[in-house]
Amino acid sequence: MTYVYVLRSVGHAERFYVGVTSDLRARLKKHNAGEVPHTSKFAPWTIKTYVAFSDDAQAFAFEKYLKSTSGRAFAKTRL
């Protein structure tokens, strides 16, 4: 399974991060340990939502969509 996830910063509730991984728990630990440069400034993070895909291509396409302008609007209102 491949997971597309949305994280919310605990200390900065307006900050979100969208990513994709095959091991959600390990990836969250890396974000919270400061091992991901893009998210280290706003750690710690919690999982707001995630979607599991059996097809990697669909997962990467959904992640790309969520990072687009319309995808961010969708995530804000629906996820």
Secondary structure, DSSP 4 states (H G I P E B T S, - for coil): -EEEEEEEESS-TT-EEEEEES-HHHHHHHHHTT-SHHHHTT--EEEEEEEEES-HHHHHHHHHHHTSHHHHHHHHHH-
